C-alpha cells in the first residue's frame, strides 16, 4: 500500500526527541488491515553516530557509571511505574502494531514493568569478592559496567524485549543505543518520550529506528560500542558475530528455536492437549521458544492428534483489539508469505490435520490458519527449520530413548518441554535434553527471575535473572600490597 503524508515518529538521541533528516522512510503497518499507521526513519549513518557518541559521552564523561546503585534503581522503578500507568495505551498500540491479541499485549506490558522493577532492585545487589591469595595482600574482584551497549530487538515482543535489554544494562551502569525492529518500533518510541521524565539523563538511553542492514549493521560495527545484545534469527546472529569480531565486542545472542514439546502416555491428557496448543499457537506462533515439534508417544498418538485437532477448531482468529481473539494476524507481509510457503512445504511432507491455508473470512490482513501437520519425520523441513508461525509438526515416538534422540536431533537448543507423571522419567529427560530451558508439565512460563538462553545455534549468553545483569558487567582484579618491605627483585 502506498504511503502518503504519514506522520514521522521521532527518535531519541542525547535526551532529545529528534525527527530524522534521513530521506529514507519505513512505513509501519497495522497487520490486521494492511494500512500504514505512521512512518519511521531509516536512520542515517550520521544519526546513528550521534546516538553512539551521546551514549559514549554519558558513559565516559556524564557520570552514569558513577551514579549510585540506589539512584539507578529508583530510576528503573519510575520507568516501571510509568509503564504500569500507561499500560492500556501501550497494549493497544502494541496490539495494533504487531497483530498480537490485546489480552496477550496486556500481559506483555505487565511483564515489561516487572522486568524494570526486578533490575531496579538488583542494581544494589551487584557485589565483588575477596580472593584468598597466598601473600600479605588484599586481592579483590570488582564488578564494573561494560560500557556502551548496542541492543537490537525483534518484532514479536517489542516492548518486553526492549525491557529485557535496557533494564539490566541500566542497572549495571551501562549506556545504551537501542534499535527496535523496523516492523514494530512504536511502543519503544512511546517509551522514549517518557525516559527523561523518569530521571534518565541525556545520552544514557538512545533509541534509533532503521533497517537491520543499515542502522543495525552500523551499530554492530562501530568501534565505540563495547557490547552487542541481539535477539533474532540464527542467520542474522551469525552475521552480527562476524562483524563484532572486527572490534572484539562482547556479544550475547538469543536466536531461533525448534523446541520439542514431548508427551508421554502417562501425562495428564487434557493438560497435555492444552499445553501442546498453547506452546505453538500463542502469539500466532511468532515465538522463538514455540513448541513447534510435538513429540507424542505412539500408544496415545492417534487420540492425541484427534484431540489437538478438535480443540484447534475453537481457536478464534480475529482483529487484535477484539478481546475474544486468540490469534491475530502475522506481523508483516514478508512473514505471512514465509509461513504460507511453509504450509505448502508441509503439505508435501506430511499429512494435514487442520489448517494449512489462509482463512477466507478476512478480506484484508496477514491471517493464516492454525495448522497441524502429523506423521511428520524429523528430517522434514517443517521439523528442522524455524517457521515462526502457527504451524505444528506432530512426530510419533516409541520409547524414551527415541524421544531424546529426536528432541536433540536439531541445530537449535533453546527450549523444550516434557509431560509425564513419572518424576524419575521427567528428570532423566531434563538431564538428557540439550536445551537452555526445559519445562516439566508446562509450556512457555517465563519469569524475569530465571535465566533465558539457548544451546547450539540458539545462541549464547543469558538474559533475565542475575545472569542477565552479569552480561553487562566486567570483572576487574585489584591487588593491594599490605607488605611494606621491598619486593626484593634486584
C-alpha positions in Angstrom: 0.0 0.0 0.0 1.5 3.4 -0.9 2.5 5.8 1.8 1.2 9.3 1.6 1.8 12.1 4.1 2.2 9.7 7.1 3.3 11.1 10.4 7.1 10.6 11.0 7.9 9.3 14.5 10.9 10.9 16.2 14.0 9.1 17.6 15.6 9.6 20.9 19.2 10.9 20.7 21.1 12.5 23.6 17.9 13.1 25.5 16.0 14.8 22.7 13.2 13.5 20.6 14.7 14.1 17.2 13.0 14.0 13.8 15.3 12.3 11.3 16.8 14.2 8.4 17.2 10.9 6.5 15.4 10.8 3.2 14.8 7.1 3.7 11.4 6.3 5.4 10.0 3.0 6.6 6.2 2.5 6.7 4.8 0.9 9.9 1.7 -1.2 9.2 -1.3 -2.4 11.1 -1.1 -6.1 10.0 -4.9 -6.6 10.5 -5.8 -4.0 7.9 -2.5 -3.7 5.9 -2.8 0.1 6.4 0.1 2.4 7.3 0.0 3.7 10.8 3.0 6.0 10.7 6.4 6.2 9.2 9.8 5.9 10.9 13.2 6.9 9.7 15.9 4.5 8.4 18.4 6.5 10.4 21.4 7.8 8.6 24.9 6.9 9.5 25.4 10.3 10.9 22.3 9.9 13.2 23.5 6.5 14.4 26.9 8.0 15.0 25.3 10.8 17.0 23.4 8.3 19.2 26.6 6.3 19.9 28.6 9.5 20.6 25.9 10.5 23.1 26.0 7.2 24.8 29.8 7.3 24.9 29.8 10.8 26.5 27.2 9.7 29.0 29.4 6.8 30.0 32.8 8.4 29.8 32.0 12.0 30.9 28.4 12.2 32.0 28.9 10.2 35.2 26.3 7.5 34.6 28.6 4.6 35.8 29.3 6.7 39.0 25.6 7.2 39.7 24.8 5.4 42.9 23.2 2.0 42.5 20.3 3.3 44.7 19.6 6.1 42.2 19.8 3.8 39.2 17.4 1.5 40.9 15.0 4.3 41.7 15.0 5.4 38.0 14.2 1.9 36.9 11.3 1.8 39.4 10.0 5.0 38.0 10.1 3.6 34.5 8.2 0.6 35.7 5.6 2.8 37.4 5.2 4.8 34.1 4.7 1.6 32.1 2.0 0.4 34.6 0.3 3.8 34.5 0.2 3.8 30.7 -0.3 0.0 30.2 -3.7 0.4 28.4 -2.2 2.9 25.9 0.9 0.8 25.3 -1.1 -2.5 25.0 -3.4 -1.1 22.4 -0.5 0.5 20.4 1.5 -2.8 20.5 -1.6 -4.9 19.6 -2.3 -2.7 16.7 1.3 -2.6 15.5 2.2 -6.2 15.9 -1.1 -8.0 15.4 -1.0 -9.8 18.8 -4.3 -10.2 20.7 -4.9 -7.3 23.1 -5.2 -9.7 26.0 -1.7 -11.0 25.3 -0.4 -7.5 24.8 -1.7 -6.5 28.3 0.3 -9.4 29.9 3.4 -8.2 28.0 3.1 -4.7 29.4 2.8 -6.1 32.9 5.9 -8.3 32.3 7.9 -5.3 30.9 7.1 -3.3 34.1 8.1 -6.3 36.3 11.4 -6.5 34.4 12.3 -2.9 35.2 11.3 -3.5 38.8 13.4 -6.6 39.2 16.5 -4.9 37.9 15.7 -1.8 39.9 16.1 -4.0 42.9 19.1 -5.9 41.6 21.0 -2.7 40.9 22.0 -2.5 44.6 22.9 -6.2 44.8 26.0 -6.1 42.5 28.9 -7.2 44.6 32.5 -8.4 44.1 34.6 -10.9 46.1 37.7 -11.0 48.2 40.2 -13.5 46.8 42.3 -15.6 49.4 45.8 -15.1 47.8 48.9 -16.6 49.4 50.6 -13.3 50.2 50.3 -10.4 52.6 47.9 -8.6 50.3 44.3 -7.8 49.8 43.0 -9.2 46.5 39.6 -8.0 45.3 37.4 -8.8 42.3 35.3 -5.8 41.4 32.3 -5.6 39.0 32.1 -2.7 36.6 29.8 -1.8 33.7 31.0 -2.9 30.2 30.4 0.5 28.6 28.2 1.4 25.6 25.7 -1.4 24.8 24.2 -1.7 21.3 20.9 -3.5 21.6 18.9 -4.9 18.6 15.5 -6.4 19.4 12.9 -8.4 17.4 9.3 -7.7 16.4 7.4 -10.4 18.3 7.5 -8.9 21.8 8.5 -5.3 21.1 8.3 -3.5 24.5 9.1 -6.6 26.5 12.3 -7.3 24.5 13.3 -3.6 25.0 12.8 -4.1 28.8 14.9 -7.3 28.7 17.8 -5.3 27.1 17.5 -1.9 28.8 16.8 -2.8 32.4 19.8 -5.0 33.2 22.1 -2.7 31.2 21.0 0.4 33.1 21.1 -1.4 36.4 24.7 -2.3 35.7 25.7 1.3 34.8 25.9 0.9 31.0 24.6 3.3 28.5 22.5 2.1 25.5 21.8 2.5 21.9 18.6 0.5 21.2 17.3 -0.3 17.7 13.8 -1.7 17.7 12.6 -3.9 14.8 11.5 -1.7 11.9 8.2 -3.6 11.8 7.2 -2.8 15.4 9.0 0.3 16.8 6.0 2.1 18.2 6.0 1.1 21.9 9.7 1.6 22.2 9.4 5.1 20.7 6.5 5.8 23.1 8.7 4.8 26.0 11.5 7.1 24.6 9.3 10.1 25.3 9.0 9.2 29.0 12.5 8.3 29.9 13.8 11.8 30.7 10.8 12.4 32.9 11.6 9.2 34.8 15.1 10.6 35.5 17.2 9.0 32.8 20.0 11.5 32.0 20.6 12.6 28.4 22.6 10.1 26.3 22.1 7.2 28.7 19.4 5.7 26.5 19.2 6.4 22.8 16.6 4.8 20.5 17.1 4.9 16.8 15.0 3.3 14.1 16.1 1.7 10.9 16.7 -1.4 8.9 18.9 -4.1 10.3 21.3 -4.0 7.3 21.7 -0.2 7.7 21.2 1.2 11.2 21.7 -2.2 12.9 24.8 -3.1 11.0 26.4 0.3 11.8 25.8 -0.2 15.5 27.4 -3.6 15.4 30.5 -2.5 13.5 31.0 0.8 15.4 34.3 0.9 17.3 32.8 3.0 20.2 30.2 0.3 21.0 31.5 -2.1 23.6 28.8 -4.8 23.6 26.1 -6.1 21.3 22.9 -7.8 22.6 20.8 -9.2 19.8 17.6 -11.2 19.7 16.5 -12.5 16.3 17.2 -15.2 13.8 20.3 -17.5 13.7 21.2 -16.3 10.2 21.4 -12.7 11.3 23.1 -13.7 14.6 25.9 -15.2 12.6 26.4 -12.0 10.6 26.5 -10.0 13.8 29.0 -12.3 15.4 31.3 -12.0 12.4 31.0 -8.2 12.3 31.5 -7.8 16.0 34.7 -9.8 15.8 36.5 -7.0 14.0 36.4 -4.9 17.2 36.3 -7.8 19.7 33.0 -6.7 21.2 31.2 -8.6 23.9 28.2 -10.3 22.2 25.1 -12.1 23.5 22.8 -13.8 21.0 19.3 -15.1 21.7 18.5 -16.8 18.4 16.0 -19.2 16.9 14.5 -22.4 18.1 12.7 -25.5 17.1 11.6 -26.6 20.5 10.4 -30.2 21.2 7.2 -30.5 23.3 7.3 -34.1 24.4 4.3 -36.0 25.6 4.4 -39.4 27.3 1.4 -41.7 27.7 1.1 -41.2 31.4 0.8 -37.4 31.2 -2.5 -35.7 32.2 -4.2 -35.8 28.9 -6.3 -32.7 29.0 -3.5 -30.6 30.4 -1.2 -32.0 27.7 -3.5 -31.1 24.8 -3.8 -27.5 26.2 0.0 -27.4 26.5 0.5 -28.6 23.0 -1.8 -25.9 21.5 -0.6 -23.1 23.7 3.0 -24.0 23.0 2.7 -23.5 19.3 -0.2 -21.1 18.8 0.4 -18.4 21.4 1.3 -15.1 19.8 0.4 -16.6 16.4 3.4 -18.9 16.8 5.7 -16.0 16.5 7.8 -17.1 19.5 11.4 -18.2 19.5 10.7 -20.9 22.1 7.5 -22.2 20.4 6.9 -25.9 20.9 6.6 -26.5 17.2 7.9 -30.1 17.3 5.2 -32.0 19.1 6.6 -35.5 20.1 3.9 -38.0 21.2 4.3 -41.5 22.5 2.8 -43.8 19.9 0.3 -45.5 22.3 -1.6 -42.2 22.6 -0.7 -40.8 19.3 -3.9 -41.1 17.3 -6.1 -40.0 20.2 -3.7 -37.0 20.8 -3.8 -35.8 17.2 -7.6 -36.1 17.1 -7.9 -34.1 20.4 -5.5 -31.4 19.3 -7.3 -31.0 16.0 -10.7 -30.8 17.7 -9.6 -28.1 20.2 -7.7 -26.2 17.5 -11.1 -25.7 15.7 -12.2 -23.5 18.5 -9.2 -21.1 18.2 -10.8 -17.7 17.3 -8.9 -15.7 14.6 -9.9 -12.1 14.6 -8.9 -8.4 14.9 -6.2 -7.9 17.5 -8.2 -5.4 19.6 -11.2 -7.8 19.9 -10.9 -9.3 23.4 -12.3 -12.6 22.2 -9.5 -13.1 19.6 -7.0 -15.9 20.4 -4.9 -15.5 17.2 -4.4 -12.3 15.3 -2.6 -11.7 12.0 1.1 -12.3 11.4 3.3 -9.2 11.8 4.0 -8.4 8.2 3.5 -9.4 4.6 7.0 -10.9 4.5 6.3 -13.1 7.5 2.9 -14.0 6.0 4.4 -15.2 2.8 7.1 -17.1 4.7 4.5 -19.0 6.7 2.3 -19.7 3.6 5.4 -21.1 1.9 6.0 -23.5 4.8 2.3 -24.5 4.8 2.8 -25.5 1.2 6.0 -27.4 2.0 4.3 -29.2 4.9 1.5 -30.5 2.6 4.2 -32.2 0.5 6.0 -33.7 3.5 3.2 -34.8 5.9 -0.5 -35.1 6.5 -2.7 -32.2 7.4 -4.9 -32.5 10.4 -6.2 -28.9 10.3 -5.5 -25.7 8.6 -2.7 -25.4 6.1 -4.0 -22.3 4.3 -5.3 -18.7 4.6 -8.8 -18.1 6.2 -11.3 -16.9 3.7 -13.2 -14.8 6.3 -10.8 -11.9 6.1 -10.7 -9.6 3.1 -7.5 -7.9 4.4 -4.8 -8.7 6.9 -2.0 -11.2 7.2 -4.0 -14.0 8.7 -3.2 -17.7 8.4 -4.9 -20.7 9.8 -3.6 -22.5 12.8 -2.0 -25.6 11.1 -1.3 -29.0 12.4 0.8 -31.5 10.4 1.1 -35.1 11.6 3.0 -38.2 10.7 6.0 -35.8 10.3 9.5 -37.2 10.0 12.1 -35.3 12.0 14.1 -34.9 8.8 11.3 -32.9 7.1 11.9 -29.2 6.6 8.9 -28.3 8.7 10.5 -30.2 11.6 14.0 -28.7 11.2 13.6 -25.1 10.1 12.2 -22.3 12.3 8.9 -21.2 10.7 7.9 -18.6 13.3 4.2 -19.0 12.7 1.3 -21.2 13.8 2.5 -24.4 12.2 2.8 -27.6 14.3 4.7 -30.7 13.3 3.5 -33.8 15.2 6.0 -36.7 15.4 5.4 -40.1 17.0 8.0 -41.9 19.1 8.1 -45.4 20.7 10.3 -45.1 23.8 12.1 -42.7 26.0 15.4 -43.0 24.2 13.7 -42.3 20.9 12.2 -39.1 22.3 15.6 -38.0 23.5 17.2 -38.7 20.1 14.5 -36.9 18.2 14.5 -33.9 20.6 18.3 -33.4 20.3 18.4 -34.0 16.6 18.1 -30.3 15.8 20.6 -27.5 15.1 18.7 -25.5 17.8 18.6 -25.8 21.5 16.6 -23.0 23.0 13.8 -24.7 24.9 11.9 -28.0 25.4 9.0 -29.3 27.5 8.4 -32.8 29.0 4.9 -34.0 30.0 4.8 -37.0 32.3 3.5 -38.0 35.8 6.7 -40.1 36.3 9.1 -37.7 38.0 12.0 -40.0 37.5 11.5 -40.1 33.8 10.9 -36.3 33.7 14.2 -35.7 35.5 16.0 -38.1 33.2 14.7 -36.2 30.2 15.7 -32.8 31.8 19.3 -34.0 32.0 19.3 -35.6 28.5 17.8 -32.8 26.5 20.3 -30.3 25.0 18.5 -27.0 25.6 18.9 -23.9 27.7 15.3 -24.1 29.1 13.4 -27.3 30.0 9.8 -27.1 31.3 8.1 -30.1 33.0 4.3 -30.4 32.7 4.1 -26.8 31.4 5.0 -24.8 28.3 6.3 -21.3 27.9 6.3 -20.0 31.5 8.9 -17.1 31.5 10.0 -15.3 34.7 12.3 -12.4 34.9 14.0 -14.1 37.9 15.1 -17.1 35.8 17.8 -17.2 33.1 16.8 -17.3 29.4 19.0 -18.5 26.5 20.0 -21.5 24.4 22.5 -24.1 23.3 23.9 -24.7 19.9 22.6 -22.4 17.1 20.0 -20.9 19.5 22.9 -18.6 20.7 24.9 -18.0 23.8 24.8 -15.7 26.8 21.8 -15.4 29.1 19.1 -12.8 29.6 17.0 -12.3 32.8 17.8 -13.2 36.4 21.2 -12.4 37.9 22.7 -13.9 34.7 21.2 -11.1 32.7 23.0 -8.3 34.5 26.3 -10.3 34.5 26.3 -9.9 30.7 26.7 -6.2 31.2 29.5 -6.3 33.8 33.2 -6.6 33.5 35.4 -8.1 36.3 38.4 -6.2 37.5 41.1 -7.6 39.7 42.6 -5.3 42.3 45.7 -6.1 44.3 46.6 -4.1 47.4 50.0 -4.9 48.8 50.0 -4.9 52.6 53.7 -5.7 53.0 55.8 -2.6 53.2 59.0 -4.5 52.6 60.8 -4.2 49.2 59.8 -6.7 46.6 63.4 -7.9 46.6 63.8 -8.5 42.8 67.1 -6.7 42.5 
